[in-house]
Each structure stands twice: as structure tokens, then as C-alpha cells.
Amino acid sequence: MDINQLASIDKTIGAKQTLKAIAKGSVKFVFLGYDGDSYVVDPIRTACIEAGIPVDDKHTMDELGRACRIKVGATAVGVFR
């Protein structure tokens, strides 16, 4: 999935909301900021591995925030099914 699509698709933004959506089975793809704190990113990565959800961790938090058209960085963005 391409980061440029984030502005126009249904998604969760942020670590807590993305983790909740993964637990509910609502997410098909996750973007993680590679510069996020490991204590925040690692539980999301683990949940994705357990659920078989692909993860893209090639972007910074600022890049993810800009792609979602928010004014702050985003540690995690989950794309809904």
C-alpha cells in the first residue's frame, strides 16, 4: 500500500486507536513510524504479526502525519478493511 493513499481512505490514526482496531479485526494494513518509541511501536508490531497484518515501517512519524493531513506526527496508522 502506498502512503499517498492515506489522505483519502478510512483509517485509524495513533497508537491506541490502531491497536484497538487490530484487536477488533478491523484493520488490513498498518503503517508504523520508524522513529517511534519502541515501547509504543512494539506492541502494535506484535499484534500485527499475530493477526497476519502486513506492516510498512519505512516512513517517519512526520511523514505519516502529513500523509494523513494532520499537524502532528503519527506513530501508527491502520487502514480499515
Order of alpha helices (4+ residues) and beta strands (2+ residues): beta-alpha-beta-alpha-beta-alpha-beta
